[in-house]
């Protein structure tokens, strides 16, 4: 059977997966130097944070395109294809172009001290593609943390953004919110402006100290408010449509518009009409997204840490459902108790599923933990796959717990079993 386009890229990148997630800048610096330092030719906005990074990147990319700029956008992880990670003017890189970049990068590997990790190689491909596509500006999402992330080899950004600080990836970033904040604040650069989202006091103190050390002018924007116009929000006198669902988008959209205002102060031409159009045209799949399953509404959301789970629970509560069936799959290294405590309420059902092709948490262990977190849960079942769970799913079902699980659902949707609402 011939490889699909996604399979071809996955196969090409497979040899580099053995290096895992590697925090440190020396390998990516050496690789980019061998490629002619393409990152030096790309003006950028650098975005870090626990939650909200992808949404903020999507807003910024859409607004800048509406303003007439040629944009690059680099995000992770992808849902259905590696190509989603590298976009120019909102369009994912073509498979053949991606494979050609991988081959070119492999051509310089024999001269290197370090063999790149998968993320380092893809990051280098993004810089190379954006430079050669002559983008006016790129929106770059941090992969993990910030200080030692492979994206943090860029020249001083036009704006640095930290969207939020929460309890995630503590195994790599530190076992306190202050330590995690310190790693994410590593993207801040001397005298360069920063936009900072609402963060816990412990994290705020760390970020504020770093801002002062680097003499970074900073804006801490308050969340937007819902407008009297349905589906619109307002922030500091600016009204705009808000197509992405959930209360957290009041925070994320305010961060994006504050970033746009900083660009305006630097001389970038972004008219009010471009802000309105760009915000309204923003799309970011897999986050509070509705699908149709067997004639019923199915809500999907990544919700892979406790703060994201809290936002999801808040959104579901606003729907007025009497009880919820949570179809949950989680990776082994996540905050299982924190996520379950945020999601579960009396009378809810919890249907646990594995996350295919990843190191899933043990389902029986999760079931026992769920009963500790919420003894009033009505039912707790384990299924062999997400499709088995969906086939038995009653109304008011929500799939969550991992973006990799959401990718499986969207892959089925793409093949026609699910249809978009």
C-alpha positions as CSV (number, residue, x, y, z in Angstrom):
1,X,0.0,0.0,0.0
2,X,1.5,3.4,-0.9
3,X,2.3,5.9,1.8
4,X,-0.1,8.7,2.4
5,X,1.3,12.2,2.5
6,X,1.2,12.3,6.3
7,X,2.8,8.8,6.4
8,X,5.6,10.0,4.1
9,X,6.6,12.9,6.4
10,X,6.2,10.7,9.5
11,X,8.5,8.1,7.9
12,X,11.1,10.8,7.0
13,X,11.0,12.2,10.6
14,X,11.0,8.8,12.3
15,X,14.8,8.4,12.7
16,X,14.9,11.6,14.7
17,X,12.3,10.6,17.3
18,X,14.8,8.6,19.2
19,X,16.3,11.8,20.5
20,X,13.0,12.6,22.3
21,X,12.3,16.1,23.7
22,X,15.7,17.7,24.3
23,X,15.9,21.0,26.1
24,X,19.0,23.0,25.1
25,X,20.0,25.5,22.5
26,X,23.4,24.2,21.3
27,X,22.1,21.6,18.8
28,X,19.6,23.9,17.1
29,X,22.1,26.8,17.0
30,X,24.6,24.5,15.3
31,X,22.1,23.3,12.8
32,X,20.7,26.7,11.9
33,X,24.3,28.0,11.5
34,X,25.0,25.2,9.0
35,X,21.8,26.3,7.1
36,X,22.9,29.9,6.9
37,X,21.1,31.2,9.9
38,X,17.6,31.6,8.3
39,X,16.0,32.7,11.6
40,X,18.0,36.0,11.3
41,X,15.9,36.9,8.3
42,X,12.5,36.5,9.8
43,X,10.9,39.2,12.0
44,X,8.7,37.5,14.5
45,X,6.4,37.4,17.5
46,X,7.3,34.8,20.0
47,X,4.5,33.2,22.1
48,X,5.0,31.0,25.2
49,X,2.5,29.9,27.9
50,X,0.8,26.9,29.4
51,X,-2.5,27.4,27.7
52,X,-3.8,29.7,25.0
53,X,-0.6,29.8,22.8
54,X,-2.2,28.3,19.8
55,X,-5.3,30.5,19.9
56,X,-3.2,33.7,20.3
57,X,-1.0,32.6,17.4
58,X,-4.1,31.9,15.3
59,X,-5.6,35.4,16.1
60,X,-2.3,37.2,15.3
61,X,-1.8,35.3,12.1
62,X,-5.3,36.0,10.9
63,X,-5.2,39.8,11.8
64,X,-1.8,40.3,10.1
65,X,-3.0,38.6,7.0
66,X,-6.1,40.7,7.0
67,X,-3.8,43.8,7.2
68,X,-2.1,42.6,4.0
69,X,1.1,41.1,5.4
70,X,2.7,37.8,4.3
71,X,2.8,35.7,7.4
72,X,4.4,32.6,8.7
73,X,3.0,30.6,11.6
74,X,4.7,27.8,13.4
75,X,2.8,25.8,16.0
76,X,2.7,22.4,17.7
77,X,1.5,19.8,18.0
78,X,-0.3,19.1,14.8
79,X,-3.7,17.4,14.7
80,X,-3.9,15.5,11.3
81,X,-0.7,16.4,9.4
82,X,2.8,17.6,10.2
83,X,2.3,20.2,7.5
84,X,-0.1,22.0,9.8
85,X,2.8,23.2,11.9
86,X,4.3,25.3,9.2
87,X,2.0,27.7,7.4
88,X,2.5,30.7,5.1
89,X,-0.5,33.0,4.6
90,X,-2.7,30.6,6.5
91,X,-1.8,27.7,4.1
92,X,0.0,24.6,5.4
93,X,3.3,23.8,3.7
94,X,2.9,21.3,0.8
95,X,4.1,17.7,1.5
96,X,6.7,17.8,-1.3
97,X,8.1,21.1,0.0
98,X,8.3,19.7,3.6
99,X,10.1,16.5,2.4
100,X,12.5,18.6,0.3
101,X,13.3,20.7,3.3
102,X,14.0,17.6,5.4
103,X,16.4,16.3,2.6
104,X,18.2,19.6,2.5
105,X,18.6,19.7,6.3
106,X,19.9,16.1,6.2
107,X,22.5,17.2,3.8
108,X,24.3,19.3,6.5
109,X,24.0,16.8,9.3
110,X,27.3,15.0,8.6
111,X,29.2,18.2,9.6
112,X,27.4,18.6,12.9
113,X,28.4,17.6,16.4
114,X,24.8,17.0,17.4
115,X,22.1,15.0,15.5
116,X,18.9,17.0,15.8
117,X,15.8,15.8,17.6
118,X,12.6,15.7,15.7
119,X,11.4,19.0,17.0
120,X,14.7,20.6,16.3
121,X,14.6,19.4,12.7
122,X,11.1,20.6,12.1
123,X,11.8,24.0,13.8
124,X,14.8,24.4,11.5
125,X,12.6,23.5,8.5
126,X,10.1,26.2,9.6
127,X,12.8,28.9,9.8
128,X,14.2,27.9,6.4
129,X,10.8,27.9,4.8
130,X,9.8,31.3,6.2
131,X,13.0,32.9,5.2
132,X,12.8,31.6,1.6
133,X,9.1,32.4,1.4
134,X,10.1,36.0,2.4
135,X,7.4,36.4,5.0
136,X,6.9,39.8,6.4
137,X,6.4,38.5,9.9
138,X,6.2,35.1,11.6
139,X,4.2,34.1,14.6
140,X,6.3,31.4,16.5
141,X,4.8,29.2,19.2
142,X,7.2,27.8,21.8
143,X,7.2,24.0,21.9
144,X,8.0,23.4,25.6
145,X,8.9,25.9,28.2
146,X,10.8,28.7,26.6
147,X,14.3,29.3,27.9
148,X,15.8,26.1,26.4
149,X,13.2,25.6,23.7
150,X,14.4,25.2,20.1
151,X,12.5,28.2,19.0
152,X,14.4,30.4,21.4
153,X,17.3,31.0,19.1
154,X,15.6,33.8,17.3
155,X,16.8,37.4,17.0
156,X,15.1,39.8,19.5
157,X,11.4,39.5,18.7
158,X,9.1,42.4,17.8
159,X,7.0,41.3,20.7
160,X,7.2,38.5,23.3
161,X,3.9,37.0,24.6
162,X,3.4,34.8,27.7
163,X,-0.3,33.7,27.7
164,X,-0.6,31.9,31.0
165,X,1.3,29.9,33.6
166,X,-0.2,26.6,34.9
167,X,0.8,23.2,36.2
168,X,2.0,21.2,33.1
169,X,5.2,19.6,32.0
170,X,6.6,20.0,35.6
171,X,8.8,17.0,35.0
172,X,10.8,19.2,32.6
173,X,10.2,22.7,33.7
174,X,10.2,22.6,37.5
175,X,7.9,21.5,40.4
176,X,6.6,25.0,41.3
177,X,4.7,27.6,39.4
178,X,7.6,30.0,40.0
179,X,10.0,27.6,38.4
180,X,7.7,27.0,35.4
181,X,7.3,30.8,35.0
182,X,11.1,31.2,35.1
183,X,11.4,28.8,32.1
184,X,8.7,30.5,30.1
185,X,10.1,34.0,30.9
186,X,13.3,32.8,29.2
187,X,11.8,34.0,25.9
188,X,11.9,37.6,27.1
189,X,14.7,39.7,25.5
190,X,16.4,42.9,26.6
191,X,14.5,46.0,26.0
192,X,11.9,44.2,23.8
193,X,8.2,44.7,24.6
194,X,6.2,41.9,26.3
195,X,2.5,41.1,26.6
196,X,1.7,39.0,29.7
197,X,-1.5,37.2,30.4
198,X,-3.1,36.6,33.9
199,X,-0.8,34.4,35.9
200,X,-0.8,33.2,39.5
201,X,1.0,35.5,42.0
202,X,4.0,33.2,42.4
203,X,4.5,33.2,38.6
204,X,3.8,37.0,38.4
205,X,6.6,37.8,40.8
206,X,9.1,35.7,38.8
207,X,8.1,37.3,35.5
208,X,8.1,40.8,36.9
209,X,11.6,40.3,38.2
210,X,12.8,39.1,34.8
211,X,11.0,42.0,33.0
212,X,12.8,44.5,35.3
213,X,16.2,42.8,34.8
214,X,15.9,43.0,31.1
215,X,14.2,46.4,31.1
216,X,11.3,45.1,29.0
217,X,8.3,47.4,28.6
218,X,5.4,45.2,29.5
219,X,1.6,45.2,29.2
220,X,-0.6,43.0,31.4
221,X,-3.9,43.4,29.6
222,X,-7.2,42.7,31.4
223,X,-9.6,40.2,29.7
224,X,-12.0,41.4,27.1
225,X,-15.7,41.5,27.9
226,X,-18.6,40.2,25.9
227,X,-20.2,42.8,23.8
228,X,-24.0,43.5,23.6
229,X,-23.7,42.2,20.1
230,X,-24.0,38.4,20.1
231,X,-20.8,36.6,19.3
232,X,-18.7,39.8,19.7
233,X,-16.3,41.0,22.4
234,X,-14.9,44.4,23.4
235,X,-11.5,45.4,24.7
236,X,-10.4,49.0,25.4
237,X,-13.0,50.4,23.0
238,X,-12.3,47.9,20.2
239,X,-15.2,45.7,19.2
240,X,-14.6,42.5,17.3
241,X,-16.2,39.1,16.5
242,X,-15.0,36.2,18.6
243,X,-15.5,32.9,16.7
244,X,-13.6,30.7,19.1
245,X,-15.7,29.4,21.9
246,X,-15.2,29.7,25.7
247,X,-14.5,32.3,28.3
248,X,-10.8,31.8,27.9
249,X,-11.0,33.5,24.6
250,X,-11.7,36.8,26.3
251,X,-8.2,36.5,27.7
252,X,-6.6,35.2,24.5
253,X,-8.2,37.7,22.2
254,X,-7.2,40.6,24.5
255,X,-3.6,39.3,24.5
256,X,-3.7,39.2,20.7
257,X,-5.1,42.7,20.3
258,X,-2.6,44.1,22.8
259,X,0.1,42.6,20.7
260,X,-1.3,44.1,17.6
261,X,-1.4,47.5,19.3
262,X,2.3,47.1,20.1
263,X,3.0,46.4,16.5
264,X,1.1,49.5,15.5
265,X,3.3,51.5,17.8
266,X,6.3,50.1,16.0
267,X,5.0,51.3,12.7
268,X,3.1,48.3,11.4
269,X,0.1,49.3,9.4
270,X,-2.9,47.4,10.9
271,X,-6.2,49.2,10.4
272,X,-9.2,48.7,12.7
273,X,-11.0,47.0,9.8
274,X,-8.1,44.5,9.6
275,X,-8.5,43.7,13.3
276,X,-12.2,43.1,13.0
277,X,-11.9,41.0,9.8
278,X,-8.9,39.0,11.1
279,X,-10.4,38.2,14.5
280,X,-13.7,37.1,12.8
281,X,-11.9,34.8,10.3
282,X,-9.8,33.0,13.0
283,X,-10.1,29.3,13.1
284,X,-8.3,26.9,15.5
285,X,-9.7,23.3,15.3
286,X,-9.8,20.9,18.2
287,X,-10.5,23.4,20.9
288,X,-14.2,23.6,22.0
289,X,-15.2,22.4,18.6
290,X,-18.6,20.9,17.8
291,X,-19.1,17.9,15.6
292,X,-22.1,15.7,14.8
293,X,-22.1,12.1,15.9
294,X,-25.0,9.8,15.1
295,X,-27.3,12.8,14.8
296,X,-26.2,14.3,18.1
297,X,-23.8,17.1,19.0
298,X,-20.4,16.0,20.1
299,X,-18.0,18.5,21.8
300,X,-14.3,18.0,21.5
301,X,-11.5,19.8,23.3
302,X,-7.8,19.0,24.2
303,X,-8.1,19.9,27.9
304,X,-4.8,18.2,28.7
305,X,-4.1,20.0,32.0
306,X,-6.1,21.2,34.9
307,X,-6.5,24.9,33.9
308,X,-7.8,23.9,30.5
309,X,-10.1,21.3,32.0
310,X,-11.5,24.1,34.3
311,X,-12.3,26.2,31.3
312,X,-13.9,23.3,29.6
313,X,-16.1,22.5,32.6
314,X,-17.1,26.2,32.8
315,X,-18.2,26.1,29.1
316,X,-20.1,22.8,29.6
317,X,-21.9,24.2,32.7
318,X,-23.1,27.1,30.5
319,X,-24.8,24.6,28.2
320,X,-27.2,23.6,31.0
321,X,-26.7,19.9,30.6
322,X,-28.0,17.9,33.6
323,X,-25.1,15.5,33.4
324,X,-22.2,14.9,31.2
325,X,-20.5,11.9,29.6
326,X,-16.8,12.5,29.6
327,X,-14.9,10.5,27.0
328,X,-11.4,10.9,28.3
329,X,-7.9,9.7,27.2
330,X,-4.8,11.0,28.8
331,X,-1.1,10.6,28.4
332,X,0.8,8.9,31.3
333,X,2.8,12.1,32.2
334,X,-0.2,14.4,32.8
335,X,-1.8,15.7,36.0
336,X,-4.6,13.1,36.0
337,X,-6.0,14.1,39.4
338,X,-6.1,17.8,38.6
339,X,-7.9,17.2,35.3
340,X,-10.5,14.8,36.7
341,X,-11.2,17.0,39.7
342,X,-12.0,19.9,37.3
343,X,-14.2,17.8,35.0
344,X,-16.3,15.5,37.2
345,X,-19.5,16.4,39.0
346,X,-22.2,14.3,40.7
347,X,-24.1,12.1,38.2
348,X,-21.5,12.5,35.4
349,X,-20.3,9.4,33.5
350,X,-16.6,8.9,32.8
351,X,-15.7,6.7,29.8
352,X,-11.9,6.1,29.7
353,X,-10.1,5.3,26.4
354,X,-6.5,4.9,25.4
355,X,-4.6,7.5,23.3
356,X,-3.5,5.6,20.2
357,X,0.2,5.5,19.3
358,X,1.2,7.3,22.5
359,X,2.1,6.4,26.1
360,X,-1.4,6.4,27.6
361,X,-2.2,6.5,31.3
362,X,-3.4,3.1,32.6
363,X,-7.2,3.1,32.4
364,X,-7.9,1.0,35.5
365,X,-5.6,3.4,37.5
366,X,-7.5,6.4,36.1
367,X,-10.8,4.8,37.0
368,X,-9.8,4.3,40.6
369,X,-8.5,7.8,40.8
370,X,-11.7,9.2,39.3
371,X,-13.8,7.6,42.0
372,X,-11.5,9.2,44.6
373,X,-11.7,12.6,43.0
374,X,-15.5,12.4,42.6
375,X,-17.2,9.5,44.5
376,X,-20.6,10.7,43.2
377,X,-19.7,9.9,39.6
378,X,-22.6,7.8,38.2
379,X,-20.6,5.4,36.0
380,X,-17.0,4.8,35.1
381,X,-16.1,2.5,32.2
382,X,-13.0,1.5,30.3
383,X,-13.1,1.0,26.5
384,X,-10.6,-0.4,24.1
385,X,-10.8,2.5,21.7
386,X,-12.3,5.9,21.2
387,X,-14.6,4.6,18.5
388,X,-16.0,1.9,20.9
389,X,-16.8,4.6,23.4
390,X,-18.4,6.9,20.9
391,X,-20.5,4.0,19.5
392,X,-22.0,3.6,23.0
393,X,-22.2,7.3,23.8
394,X,-25.4,8.8,25.1
395,X,-26.3,12.5,24.6
396,X,-24.2,15.3,26.2
397,X,-20.8,13.7,25.4
398,X,-17.5,15.5,25.5
399,X,-14.2,14.1,24.2
400,X,-11.1,15.5,25.9
401,X,-7.9,14.9,27.8
402,X,-5.3,15.0,25.0
403,X,-4.9,16.8,21.7
404,X,-3.6,13.5,20.3
405,X,-7.0,11.9,21.1
406,X,-8.8,14.8,19.5
407,X,-6.6,14.2,16.4
408,X,-8.0,10.7,16.2
409,X,-11.6,12.0,16.3
410,X,-10.9,14.6,13.7
411,X,-9.2,11.9,11.5
412,X,-12.4,9.9,11.7
413,X,-14.3,13.0,10.9
414,X,-12.1,13.7,7.9
415,X,-12.9,10.2,6.6
416,X,-16.6,10.9,6.7
417,X,-17.8,9.0,9.8
418,X,-18.4,12.3,11.6
419,X,-19.7,15.4,9.9
420,X,-19.2,19.0,11.1
421,X,-22.2,20.7,12.6
